[in-house]
Structures are given as structure tokens and as C-alpha cells.
Amino acid sequence: MENIKQEKAIMKPIIDPEQIKKAKEMAIYARNIAKNFFHSKKNDKKTIIFIAGVLSLIAIYLGISLYIKISALNKDPYSLEKINQYDITNLKTNTLTRNSIASATTIYDLIQNNEDIQDETQRYNKYKENLLYPYTYFLQYLLLPKLNIRKEPYTDILKTDILGRSFLEENPYNDINLLQRRTDFFSSTDQNEINQIKDIKINDIQEYENGIFGIKIDFSFVSPSKNALLFLTDKITTTSDEENISLLGEFFYYLRQQIKIDRKDFLDEQIKNGLFSGENNINKTLGYHFYNRIINDEDSDLVDDTTINRTIFTMMGCSPETESQCFYRFREKYRNIAGLAYTVGMKDNTNKTEDLKDFLKNMPPIIAVQEFMYTKVQESSIIKQNTSKFEGKISLEIYGQSISPEERDEIAVDLGKKCFADNKILSPEEVLNTINETIRKKSDLIEENQSKANSIRDLKTIIENIGTNYEGLSNYRKTIKLFEMYRMLNENGLCKTI
């Protein structure tokens, strides 16, 4: 406001540029007409005098008008700041500005209102960013797991040693592992019962344009009891219901805040070691260690039962003195996520840390349920008389993060560096060039070893077939082919031979 006052103190009378422009134009126009008339012998002298007089009157009128306006501005130069001096009809009717106009009397009020709105927008965007931290730095790796299993979460380190047998063992998306994991997930319950999976069909991975992949799964089941059926339903709806996903985000938002308080020294030490740098290094550090504590059994005390309890107290807005009521309210809020509500939400549970770990480790990715139907079947045997079981069918799709073109190219570059002495990028064309160059340079040695010669020729045929279909493959399939080509080159001793 001091700057505004200083500007007011030194403000000078304002002359309307448009008025000056019009006066100059009229004067030039009058001069040109008079000049033309006086230089023309055909024009009547009276006519010339009349026109000159009219133009002079107009010039005098404009001059007087300009003088009056200048005088008025000299008396009250600050009137230009007032909004009522302008046509603000459009601003009054515009939904984005009408509220500001209603409370403003000067232009400076509008400027201040605009600055206040910008500040409020920045605060809101920061608030939304904070709400997304639990997802950005932790939950996304569980709810939307990456198809690129060779890239470490958080560090983005590429594991190029996952080849052959190790790839089959570590890849959760190959047919055998996927079938085993999903069958176990759907069949297990929290009691001495299992849901019998009668048949299951797992379709091929579908990569979508928005960077997401999906796997459609169809299976039929038999639940031995109502409790077993409900347990299966709870499992599926944990990550297929938007409200449940929102509740998960809320819980981990508060848990993250509590960990920052309770484990400040640990986090400060990890940040000091420099694993991550930049603006969000504390969020990356916290997410990294929490993820590895859950998924990779990292030995750390980042979370314990006390931290979990404090998180619940803060969430529910109560104190340790009212803890029984607090846990009850938590269970009510999270009752649709049974694996969380009836583990960490139980007051007398002394194993909350491990229960939370088990819940997260077994939590499915985001699911879209496309069909869920079941019927009640009455048991007719004498032993199981008056008991019921349930038969049903479920069709769903689980989602994750697909491999991006950039990640695919990164893999091609890294594998090329590992195989080729001159840092070429691995591709079907480059692999064929390597094979042909090897045959040309070492043809005598290869032909002497018939077995070696046959292997090289077979390899060339395989690579040619890969190259024929390579461009039509998805990014995921391309990365598999890249690793397969690298493995075959390496096993045949063709890496770094040029």
C-alpha cells in the first residue's frame, strides 16, 4: 500500500491521447482543405472563408472540450482508479469476475482480489499435492504394479541380469506364477476353509493407450459357507470400490505424517546418506523404506504398533483416554476393508505391524469387476444336513502400469551396451548384423565346428522371425524379445565379438 500512496502523491494530470489525436487530425485536415482552396482559382472566396470558419469552430470546440476534461482530471486525478468510471458490464456478468467486482471500488481492489485468488489457488494445489503423496510415493506400486519388473521402484535401476530361469521365477505376470498367485488369492479365507476354484481362465495381457495394462480373469468357485463367500467378496471389493481406495489413501496419508514425527531421526539419517535428492527426497525416502519393509522384508523399525495407534487416534480425532471408542469408530469407518479394520483396528491386537504388512502384501491391484453371480446350494447329505454352500462365477480385470516406449528404448540401450563393444542399441536388425559379421569374419572356424555352425544358422533364423513380427508387438512383448535376443547372443558367445 505504501507504493500505491507514493504513486498517488506524484501522479500528474492525465491527458486523453485519443482527444489529442483527434484534435491533431482535425487541424491537419483543416489546413489541407484551406491550402487546396486557396491554391485553386476556381473556388469562391466566400466559400473558403465559410469552410475555414466552420473548421475553426470545430477546432475551438474540441480544444475547449479537451481543456475541460484536463481541468477535471487536474482537480481529481484519482477518479481514474474508480471502477464506476468504466464500462464493467462484461465483468459483472462473467462468472469468474462478478464476485470480485461486487466487492471492489477501485482498480487496486481488483488487483488485490486477483492476487488473493492466485495465493489461494497455490495453497489448494499444494494441499492436493500433499494428499497425493501416499499414492505417488507408495500406494501406486501396490495398486498399479509395474509391468516392467526389471526396473526397481523408486531408484529406477534397471536389472539386466534377470534372464532365462530367473525371469520366469521373478516375473509375477508369466502364466504359471499368475495362475498360482490368483488361485491362492481367490481360494484362501481367514478361517479353516477354502473357496474351491473349479476352473480359472487368465487371458493375455492387454496394453492400453493411457499407459495402463489389464489382465482379464474368469473363474468359477464353490464357497463352503456364507463366511467364506463374504471373505471372497471383501477381498475383491477392497480395490474395486472407489470409496475403499479413497479410504486407503486417507489412512496412509495419516500414517505417513505420523511416521515423519515418530521416525524423524531415522529419516534424517537416510536422507543424509543421499539415496534420494531433490525437493521430495523425504517422501521418496519414506516410501522406499516402507515399500521394502512390506514387500522385500527389509529389517527396519519404520512402523510399529505405537505409530499405528497414534495414526488412528489422529485420524479419528480422539485421545488415548478414549481409545476404545476411537478404535470402534475406526472399525466402523473401514468395515468394508475387513483386512484393515479387524486387524490394526482392534484395540487389544499386539501384532498390528505384521498384520498391516500381511494386508498390504496380499492386497490385490486395482480391480474392475465385470460379472459376479452366485447361487445358494443346499447340502443334501446326512452329515451336512441344514448347511449351505454357494456356487458362483466371477469375471474381472486387474490393472497395472504398462511399459512405456521410453522404458522399452532404455532397455534396448542398456542391453546394447552390455553386448556390443561399440555401444550399439540392441534390435533385431543389429543382432542380425552381429551374426552376419561373425559368420563373415570367422567362417572358417565356424565351419570346422559343425555343431557351432548349425547353432549360428538356427539363431539367425530365429532372429529373422523375431524381426518380421517385432514392430507389431506391444512394448511389453518387445522388451521380452530384447532380453531373449540378448540371452541368445550371450549364450552363443556373440556378445562383444566385433
C-alpha positions as a printed Julia matrix, in Angstrom:
498×3 Matrix{Float64}:
   0.0     0.0     0.0
   2.96    2.38    0.55
   3.86    2.07   -3.13
   0.29    2.94   -4.09
   0.32    6.04   -1.86
   3.6     7.19   -3.34
   2.22    6.76   -6.84
  -0.82    8.82   -5.89
   1.36   11.6    -4.47
   3.36   12.07   -7.67
   0.51   11.43  -10.11
   0.21   14.25  -12.71
  -2.84   15.43  -14.7
  -3.71   12.89  -17.36
  -4.42   13.95  -20.97
  -6.52   11.6   -23.05
  -4.32   10.52  -26.02
  -7.42    9.97  -28.16
  -8.54   13.58  -27.72
  -5.1    14.89  -28.68
  -5.04   12.61  -31.7
  -8.47   13.81  -32.89
  -7.51   17.48  -32.45
  -4.32   16.99  -34.45
  -6.18   15.19  -37.21
  -8.81   17.95  -37.47
  -6.15   20.65  -37.56
  -4.25   18.87  -40.34
  -7.49   18.26  -42.2
  -8.47   21.95  -41.95
  -5.03   23.05  -43.06
  -5.09   20.77  -46.09
  -8.57   21.93  -47.15
  -7.66   25.57  -46.71
  -4.45   25.05  -48.63
  -6.25   23.37  -51.51
  -8.94   26.05  -51.68
  -6.52   28.96  -51.53
  -4.42   27.49  -54.3
  -7.44   26.94  -56.56
  -8.53   29.91  -58.65
 -11.93   28.34  -59.3
 -13.07   28.41  -55.67
 -15.15   31.26  -54.39
 -13.51   33.33  -51.67
 -16.69   33.37  -49.51
 -16.93   29.62  -49.62
 -13.37   29.35  -48.5
 -13.96   31.72  -45.62
 -17.12   29.85  -44.59
 -15.46   26.45  -44.54
 -12.46   27.84  -42.73
 -14.77   29.36  -40.14
 -16.66   26.09  -39.6
 -13.44   24.17  -39.19
 -12.16   26.8   -36.79
 -15.3    26.46  -34.67
 -14.88   22.68  -34.6
 -11.26   23.05  -33.59
 -12.22   25.56  -30.87
 -14.94   23.14  -29.6
 -12.52   20.24  -29.42
  -9.96   22.42  -27.72
 -12.47   23.62  -25.11
 -13.65   20.01  -24.51
 -10.09   18.89  -24.08
  -9.39   21.77  -21.69
 -12.47   20.97  -19.61
 -11.5    17.3   -19.34
  -7.91   18.15  -18.42
  -9.12   20.61  -15.79
 -11.44   17.99  -14.29
  -8.59   15.48  -14.12
  -6.33   18.08  -12.52
  -8.89   18.59   -9.77
  -9.47   14.81   -9.21
  -6.77   12.71  -10.93
  -7.57    9.68   -8.77
 -11.04    9.27  -10.25
  -9.44    7.06  -12.91
  -8.87    4.48  -10.19
 -12.6     4.18   -9.53
 -14.39    1.33  -11.21
 -17.56    3.35  -11.81
 -15.65    5.44  -14.34
 -15.54    2.46  -16.71
 -17.94    0.19  -18.54
 -17.74   -3.01  -16.5
 -20.87   -4.73  -17.8
 -18.92   -7.75  -19.08
 -17.06   -8.11  -15.79
 -20.33   -8.03  -13.83
 -21.88  -10.79  -15.93
 -18.79  -13.02  -16.14
 -18.97  -15.86  -13.58
 -15.2   -15.65  -12.96
 -15.13  -11.91  -12.11
 -18.55  -10.87  -10.87
 -17.81  -11.65   -7.22
 -14.6    -9.59   -7.33
 -16.41   -6.68   -8.99
 -19.17   -6.73   -6.37
 -16.7    -6.16   -3.52
 -14.34   -3.75   -5.33
 -14.49    0.04   -5.68
 -11.12    0.74   -7.31
  -8.81   -0.9    -9.82
  -6.4    -1.6    -6.97
  -9.13   -3.65   -5.26
  -9.39   -5.81   -8.38
  -5.63   -6.28   -8.45
  -5.6    -7.3    -4.79
  -8.53   -9.7    -5.32
  -6.67  -11.32   -8.2
  -3.53  -11.76   -6.08
  -5.6   -13.27   -3.25
  -7.18  -15.74   -5.67
  -3.76  -16.75   -7.01
  -2.44  -17.29   -3.47
  -5.5   -19.38   -2.58
  -5.08  -21.44   -5.75
  -1.44  -22.16   -4.91
  -2.38  -23.22   -1.37
  -5.1   -25.51   -2.71
  -2.78  -27.08   -5.29
  -0.2   -27.69   -2.56
  -2.9   -29.26   -0.39
  -3.93  -31.6    -3.24
  -0.3   -32.47   -3.86
   0.11  -33.44   -0.2
  -2.99  -35.62   -0.37
  -1.5   -37.46   -3.35
   1.84  -38.18   -1.65
   0.74  -41.54   -0.15
  -0.28  -42.7    -3.63
   2.6   -41.12   -5.54
   5.33  -42.49   -3.28
   3.82  -45.75   -2.06
   0.33  -46.96   -2.97
   0.77  -46.73   -6.74
   3.36  -49.53   -6.59
   0.76  -51.8    -4.94
  -2.45  -50.65   -6.61
  -0.93  -50.32  -10.1
   2.16  -52.54  -10.1
   4.61  -52.07  -12.93
   4.77  -54.48  -15.82
   8.45  -53.6   -16.13
   9.67  -55.92  -13.39
  13.28  -55.31  -14.38
  13.16  -51.73  -13.14
  13.48  -51.13   -9.42
  10.71  -48.99   -7.89
  11.93  -45.64   -6.54
  15.55  -45.98   -7.74
  14.7   -46.81  -11.4
  17.74  -49.1   -11.51
  17.47  -51.5   -14.46
  18.13  -55.14  -13.53
  19.57  -56.56  -16.74
  20.59  -59.81  -15.03
  17.01  -61.14  -14.91
  17.35  -63.62  -17.75
  16.14  -67.1   -18.58
  15.19  -69.04  -15.47
  15.44  -66.03  -13.15
  12.97  -64.13  -15.35
  10.47  -66.97  -15.16
  10.87  -67.19  -11.39
  10.67  -63.46  -10.65
   8.09  -62.39  -13.22
   4.66  -62.37  -11.49
   2.99  -61.95  -14.88
   4.08  -65.17  -16.54
   1.3   -67.72  -16.91
   2.42  -70.12  -14.18
   3.07  -67.51  -11.48
  -0.05  -65.54  -12.37
  -2.23  -68.65  -12.23
  -0.76  -69.75   -8.9
  -0.99  -66.34   -7.23
  -4.54  -65.6    -8.32
  -5.78  -69.1    -7.45
  -4.29  -68.78   -3.96
  -5.76  -65.29   -3.59
  -9.3   -66.27   -4.51
  -9.33  -69.55   -2.57
  -7.87  -68.51    0.8
 -10.0   -67.29    3.72
  -9.34  -66.19    7.28
 -10.64  -69.44    8.76
 -10.09  -73.17    8.27
 -11.99  -73.03    5.0
 -11.11  -72.54    1.39
 -13.06  -71.4    -1.61
 -12.74  -74.15   -4.17
 -11.73  -72.79   -7.57
 -13.41  -75.08  -10.1
 -11.8   -73.52  -13.15
  -9.92  -70.36  -13.97
  -9.01  -68.64  -17.23
  -6.36  -65.92  -17.38
  -6.3   -64.0   -20.63
  -3.34  -62.33  -22.32
  -2.02  -59.01  -21.1
  -3.68  -56.07  -22.86
  -1.74  -52.8   -23.03
  -3.88  -49.69  -23.33
  -3.0   -46.29  -24.8
  -3.17  -44.49  -21.43
  -0.13  -46.35  -20.06
  -2.21  -48.97  -18.24
  -2.32  -52.72  -18.85
  -5.1   -55.12  -17.94
  -5.42  -58.87  -17.42
  -8.91  -60.34  -17.66
  -9.63  -63.3   -15.38
 -12.69  -65.56  -15.41
 -13.22  -68.23  -12.75
 -15.95  -70.25  -11.12
 -15.92  -71.19   -7.44
 -17.65  -73.01   -4.62
 -17.73  -71.4    -1.17
 -18.33  -73.87    1.67
 -20.11  -71.28    3.84
 -21.53  -67.79    3.89
 -18.47  -66.53    5.76
 -16.15  -67.89    3.07
 -18.25  -66.19    0.38
 -18.17  -62.89    2.27
 -14.42  -63.16    2.71
 -14.0   -63.6    -1.05
 -16.27  -60.62   -1.66
 -14.29  -58.46    0.76
 -11.05  -59.35   -0.98
 -12.33  -58.38   -4.4
 -14.06  -55.17   -3.34
 -11.03  -53.87   -1.39
  -9.56  -52.41   -4.58
 -12.56  -52.43   -6.92
 -14.57  -49.86   -4.96
 -13.64  -46.17   -5.33
 -14.61  -45.35   -1.75
 -12.37  -48.11   -0.42
  -9.42  -46.83   -2.46
 -10.08  -43.35   -1.09
 -10.11  -44.72    2.46
  -6.79  -46.45    1.85
  -5.33  -43.16    0.68
  -6.64  -41.4     3.8
  -5.2   -43.99    6.18
  -1.76  -43.91    4.6
  -1.81  -40.12    4.48
  -2.11  -40.0     8.27
   0.28  -42.93    8.76
   2.88  -41.15    6.64
   2.52  -37.99    8.73
   2.91  -39.97   11.95
   5.99  -41.8    10.67
   7.59  -38.44    9.9
   7.13  -37.49   13.55
   7.98  -40.81   15.23
  10.91  -41.73   12.95
  12.36  -38.31   12.25
  15.89  -39.29   13.29
  15.83  -42.4    11.1
  14.55  -40.47    8.07
  17.07  -37.65    8.59
  19.89  -40.2     8.67
  18.68  -41.87    5.48
  18.36  -38.51    3.71
  21.86  -37.62    4.87
  23.17  -40.8     3.22
  21.92  -39.35   -0.06
  19.92  -42.2    -1.62
  17.5   -39.59   -2.95
  17.93  -35.9    -3.6
  15.7   -33.02   -4.61
  12.55  -31.39   -3.33
  10.68  -34.58   -2.35
  13.6   -36.6    -1.01
  11.89  -37.19    2.36
   8.75  -38.56    0.66
  10.82  -40.79   -1.61
  12.93  -41.98    1.32
   9.89  -42.77    3.45
   8.07  -44.54    0.61
  11.18  -46.52   -0.38
  11.81  -47.95    3.09
   8.13  -48.57    3.8
   7.72  -50.4     0.47
  10.79  -52.54    1.06
   9.67  -53.25    4.64
   6.38  -54.61    3.26
   7.41  -56.27    0.0
  11.06  -57.22    0.46
  11.02  -57.86    4.25
  13.51  -55.06    4.94
  14.61  -55.14    8.56
  13.65  -51.7     9.89
  11.54  -50.25   12.68
   9.96  -47.61   10.44
   6.5   -48.67   11.65
   5.47  -50.21   14.94
   2.2   -50.73   16.85
   2.57  -47.42   18.69
   2.83  -45.47   15.45
  -0.22  -47.26   14.06
  -2.24  -46.49   17.19
  -1.24  -42.83   17.1
  -2.27  -42.71   13.46
  -5.75  -43.98   14.33
  -6.09  -41.5    17.23
  -5.18  -38.6    14.92
  -7.5   -39.8    12.15
 -10.5   -40.2    14.39
  -9.8   -37.03   16.39
  -9.61  -38.65   19.81
  -7.08  -39.21   22.57
  -5.6   -42.31   24.2
  -8.02  -41.77   27.08
 -10.92  -42.61   24.77
  -9.1   -45.29   22.79
 -11.85  -47.91   22.98
 -14.31  -45.58   21.32
 -11.62  -44.48   18.89
 -10.91  -47.99   17.63
 -14.62  -48.7    17.37
 -15.14  -45.63   15.19
 -12.17  -46.67   13.05
 -13.61  -50.14   12.51
 -16.97  -48.64   11.56
 -15.35  -46.35    9.02
 -13.21  -49.13    7.49
 -15.66  -52.02    7.87
 -15.71  -52.55    4.07
 -11.95  -53.16    4.19
 -12.06  -56.05    6.63
  -8.34  -56.86    6.31
  -7.55  -53.45    7.76
 -10.49  -52.75   10.06
 -10.32  -56.01   12.05
  -6.54  -56.16   12.39
  -4.99  -52.76   13.11
  -8.41  -51.54   14.25
  -8.59  -53.95   17.18
  -7.56  -52.35   20.47
  -6.03  -55.45   22.08
  -4.19  -56.68   18.98
  -0.46  -56.75   19.77
   0.62  -57.81   16.28
  -0.62  -54.84   14.26
   2.65  -54.18   12.45
   2.83  -57.67   10.98
  -0.92  -57.68   10.26
  -0.56  -54.43    8.31
   2.36  -55.91    6.41
   0.36  -59.05    5.52
  -2.64  -56.97    4.47
  -0.55  -54.87    2.08
   1.46  -57.78    0.76
  -1.7   -59.69   -0.17
  -3.74  -56.69   -1.32
  -4.71  -57.08   -4.98
  -4.08  -54.41   -7.6
  -6.96  -52.24   -8.74
  -9.77  -54.48  -10.0
 -12.75  -53.87  -12.25
 -15.47  -56.44  -11.56
 -17.4   -57.16  -14.74
 -19.58  -60.02  -13.51
 -20.23  -61.51  -10.06
 -23.02  -64.03   -9.66
 -23.67  -66.86   -7.24
 -26.43  -69.21   -6.13
 -27.15  -70.89   -2.82
 -26.95  -74.68   -2.89
 -28.49  -76.73   -0.09
 -26.48  -79.75    1.09
 -28.43  -82.99    0.82
 -26.08  -85.33    2.67
 -26.94  -86.61    6.14
 -23.66  -85.36    7.62
 -24.04  -81.8     6.27
 -27.77  -81.53    6.61
 -29.13  -77.98    7.04
 -25.91  -76.43    5.78
 -25.47  -74.36    2.65
 -22.73  -73.72    0.17
 -22.51  -71.2    -2.65
 -21.54  -71.67   -6.27
 -20.68  -68.71   -8.42
 -18.8   -67.16  -11.29
 -16.68  -64.02  -11.39
 -15.26  -62.08  -14.34
 -12.86  -59.26  -13.58
  -9.85  -57.35  -14.88
  -6.81  -56.41  -12.83
  -4.75  -53.38  -13.79
  -1.19  -52.09  -13.58
   1.3   -49.71  -15.16
   2.39  -50.74  -18.62
   5.87  -50.4   -20.08
   6.34  -47.04  -21.76
   8.13  -46.55  -25.09
  10.85  -44.69  -23.15
  11.39  -47.67  -20.84
  11.48  -50.03  -23.82
  14.14  -47.89  -25.51
  16.1   -47.62  -22.25
  16.24  -51.42  -22.05
  17.42  -51.63  -25.67
  20.21  -49.13  -24.97
  21.37  -50.86  -21.76
  21.37  -54.32  -23.3
  23.21  -52.95  -26.32
  25.91  -51.54  -24.06
  26.24  -54.9   -22.3
  26.57  -56.84  -25.53
  28.17  -54.63  -28.16
  31.64  -53.22  -27.81
  30.74  -50.02  -29.63
  27.56  -49.22  -27.65
  25.08  -50.07  -30.37
  21.38  -50.28  -29.49
  20.01  -53.81  -29.28
  17.44  -54.53  -32.01
  16.62  -57.39  -34.38
  18.48  -55.59  -37.17
  21.59  -55.05  -35.06
  21.55  -58.65  -33.82
  21.36  -59.9   -37.42
  24.25  -57.61  -38.34
  26.27  -59.11  -35.48
  25.51  -62.67  -36.59
  26.33  -61.95  -40.24
  29.55  -60.15  -39.29
  30.57  -63.07  -37.1
  29.89  -65.54  -39.93
  31.89  -63.39  -42.38
  34.92  -62.91  -40.11
  35.05  -66.37  -38.57
  33.51  -68.53  -41.26
  36.46  -70.97  -41.31
  36.38  -71.53  -37.56
  32.6   -71.9   -37.52
  32.54  -74.4   -40.38
  35.16  -76.54  -38.65
  32.74  -76.94  -35.74
  29.57  -78.28  -37.35
  27.56  -78.03  -34.16
  28.57  -74.39  -33.76
  27.71  -73.7   -37.4
  24.24  -75.2   -37.02
  23.62  -73.17  -33.84
  24.59  -69.92  -35.58
  22.34  -70.69  -38.57
  19.43  -71.63  -36.29
  19.98  -68.46  -34.31
  19.92  -66.39  -37.48
  16.6   -67.94  -38.48
  15.12  -67.24  -35.04
  16.22  -63.59  -35.13
  14.84  -63.17  -38.65
  11.45  -64.46  -37.44
  11.55  -62.1   -34.47
  12.36  -59.18  -36.77
   9.42  -60.0   -39.06
   6.84  -59.51  -36.29
   8.75  -57.16  -33.97
   7.17  -53.83  -34.96
   3.65  -55.15  -34.39
   4.35  -56.24  -30.81
   3.34  -54.32  -27.68
   6.03  -52.62  -25.6
   5.93  -55.45  -23.07
   6.37  -58.14  -25.73
   9.16  -56.13  -27.34
  11.09  -55.98  -24.07
  10.75  -59.75  -23.68
  12.14  -60.23  -27.19
  15.0   -57.84  -26.42
  16.04  -59.9   -23.4
  15.6   -63.14  -25.33
  17.88  -61.87  -28.12
  20.46  -60.71  -25.58
  20.38  -64.08  -23.83
  20.8   -65.98  -27.1
  23.69  -63.79  -28.24
  25.39  -64.18  -24.88
  24.92  -67.96  -24.74
  26.4   -68.31  -28.23
  29.42  -66.19  -27.36
  28.46  -63.41  -29.77
  28.43  -60.5   -27.35
  31.4   -58.13  -27.64
  32.91  -60.08  -30.51
  33.03  -57.32  -33.17
